[in-house]
Amino acid sequence: DGISERATTDVIVDKIASMSCKAAVKGSQRLSLPEMEQLMKDLMKLDNPYNCPHGRPTLIVMSKYDIERKFKRIV
């Protein structure tokens, strides 16, 4: 029936989301410039490149001012 099909689909989507998070690049992992460029190209091909399957952001926007502040260039 419709309810069990939806529940099965939800379970499958959740499983795929978990698998993608486990396979994702981690914060401590170093990437080469070509790997970074390819990652961004692949990300921009997605329907929603701004959030992971669990809804967390994949990108943030920072102004030059914000970056300078983070690196103590502006007090």
C-alpha positions as CSV (number, residue, x, y, z in Angstrom):
1,D,0.0,0.0,0.0
2,G,1.0,3.7,-0.2
3,I,2.1,4.0,3.5
4,S,4.4,1.0,3.5
5,E,5.9,2.1,0.1
6,R,6.6,5.6,1.5
7,A,8.1,4.1,4.7
8,T,10.3,1.8,2.6
9,T,11.4,4.8,0.4
10,D,12.2,6.9,3.5
11,V,14.3,4.0,5.0
12,I,16.2,3.7,1.7
13,V,16.8,7.5,1.5
14,D,18.0,7.6,5.1
15,K,20.4,4.7,4.5
16,I,21.8,6.4,1.4
17,A,22.2,9.7,3.3
18,S,24.1,7.9,6.1
19,M,26.3,6.1,3.6
20,S,27.1,9.4,1.8
21,C,28.0,11.1,5.1
22,K,30.3,8.2,6.1
23,A,32.1,8.5,2.7
24,A,32.3,12.3,2.8
25,V,35.5,14.3,3.0
26,K,36.3,14.9,6.7
27,G,37.6,18.1,8.1
28,S,41.0,16.6,8.9
29,Q,41.4,15.2,5.4
30,R,43.8,17.2,3.1
31,L,42.8,17.6,-0.6
32,S,44.9,18.6,-3.5
33,L,43.8,21.6,-5.6
34,P,42.5,19.4,-8.4
35,E,40.5,17.4,-5.9
36,M,39.0,20.6,-4.4
37,E,38.1,21.8,-7.9
38,Q,36.5,18.5,-8.8
39,L,34.6,18.4,-5.5
40,M,33.1,21.9,-6.2
41,K,32.2,21.0,-9.8
42,D,30.5,17.8,-8.6
43,L,28.7,19.7,-5.8
44,M,27.4,22.3,-8.3
45,K,25.8,19.6,-10.4
46,L,23.4,18.7,-7.6
47,D,19.8,19.9,-7.4
48,N,20.6,21.3,-4.0
49,P,24.3,21.9,-3.5
50,Y,23.8,23.9,-0.3
51,N,22.8,21.1,2.1
52,C,23.9,17.6,2.8
53,P,21.3,14.8,2.8
54,H,20.8,15.4,6.5
55,G,20.1,19.1,6.0
56,R,23.4,20.5,7.2
57,P,25.0,23.3,5.1
58,T,27.7,22.3,2.7
59,L,28.8,25.9,1.9
60,I,29.0,29.1,3.8
61,V,29.4,32.7,2.4
62,M,31.9,34.9,4.1
63,S,32.7,38.5,3.2
64,K,36.3,39.6,2.9
65,Y,35.7,41.6,6.1
66,D,34.6,38.4,8.0
67,I,37.7,36.4,6.8
68,E,40.0,39.2,7.8
69,R,38.3,39.4,11.2
70,K,38.7,35.6,11.7
71,F,42.4,35.9,11.0
72,K,42.8,38.9,13.4
73,R,43.5,41.3,10.5
74,I,40.7,43.5,11.8
75,V,40.1,44.1,15.5
